[in-house]
């Protein structure tokens, strides 16, 4: 390691915070001690690009025995002290981070994040919580939360729609009145996608997108993406892929719909793109599930139809909503407050996430099956692993804007005083 490189000032990312400066030797010591991960993003002072620490250290050592994922000592320690399954999960996480352009999660805890889910809330609190996104209710950037959010409203929506759905089920089982079937299908198909969309609404900490706009986008996005997908199936000639062709056709259809409906520069945050993508995905998922339920009900009977509704509802958070949220976040990560161009779509920070969503969807639809829906659960967890990484980047983006605004304010104040 050169003396010049070690004498440079280096910064590293801890969650959404930029920390430092420290020397490269100090940074290497923190990684060796396990205080920082090998995937921690670092940059020299005034450097234009953040890169994984392991990659920087390997380059500066000139390839003298350092592995592609870190120092030999760290790799040996991981291999000796962990099981094969742990090593596999670790490597999958590293690969997903590299493909999606995300970093190791810092300060993330599912238990802490959802710690307020079941706290008692008043109706007034829920109403105030939902009234955001207008010119008068969007908070100034200085007041936006940059730590990990603590969503709770999504659970209320899931419970609300779930109760209505099972109310329809109970009524239908008692009276066998076919007039109840449309309501049963509607509530069952929309319950989980809407609840998942509300979760993404809560993760959008800038709170600059209203529920009205989400409702419009979910409706138009759902029918628009279904229409484009049907055209795609007719013209793509991908029938040789079987059901896996949906991974290509449907992901491109949802992306095209998102671009057509929300193509202006109004929304600039990565978290905005994630929410907007989730809205299109939720619409597609709900309408598709309703269609499947209707077809199954006609051909196989009401009981199998209801079983299918429950199954697709349980899997809904792992499917279309998550995939399109990933793609939307990646697209907005690149475009920010600029119009979408071919250069935007050709940026690897975007198209690699799109290809990942396609792969997850194709594998989901593949004929390979596992007991207890292990395949679907693993694929869904992979999607959410990427989503949490993109959320972390989105929170950091907001934090950096806050710092820029604060710096500009301090400079203006200083000029006035002079």
Secondary structure as GFF3:
##gff-version 3
##sequence-region A 1 418
A	DSSP	alpha_helix	3	7	.	.	.	ID=ss1
A	DSSP	beta_strand	10	14	.	.	.	ID=ss2
A	DSSP	beta_strand	17	22	.	.	.	ID=ss3
A	DSSP	alpha_helix	24	32	.	.	.	ID=ss4
A	DSSP	beta_strand	41	44	.	.	.	ID=ss5
A	DSSP	beta_strand	51	52	.	.	.	ID=ss6
A	DSSP	alpha_helix	53	61	.	.	.	ID=ss7
A	DSSP	alpha_helix	72	81	.	.	.	ID=ss8
A	DSSP	alpha_helix	84	100	.	.	.	ID=ss9
A	DSSP	alpha_helix	110	113	.	.	.	ID=ss10
A	DSSP	alpha_helix	123	130	.	.	.	ID=ss11
A	DSSP	three_ten_helix	141	143	.	.	.	ID=ss12
A	DSSP	alpha_helix	153	175	.	.	.	ID=ss13
A	DSSP	three_ten_helix	178	180	.	.	.	ID=ss14
A	DSSP	alpha_helix	181	203	.	.	.	ID=ss15
A	DSSP	alpha_helix	211	236	.	.	.	ID=ss16
A	DSSP	three_ten_helix	239	245	.	.	.	ID=ss17
A	DSSP	alpha_helix	246	261	.	.	.	ID=ss18
A	DSSP	alpha_helix	270	300	.	.	.	ID=ss19
A	DSSP	alpha_helix	302	315	.	.	.	ID=ss20
A	DSSP	three_ten_helix	316	318	.	.	.	ID=ss21
A	DSSP	alpha_helix	320	335	.	.	.	ID=ss22
A	DSSP	alpha_helix	342	345	.	.	.	ID=ss23
A	DSSP	alpha_helix	348	364	.	.	.	ID=ss24
A	DSSP	three_ten_helix	371	373	.	.	.	ID=ss25
A	DSSP	alpha_helix	374	417	.	.	.	ID=ss26
###
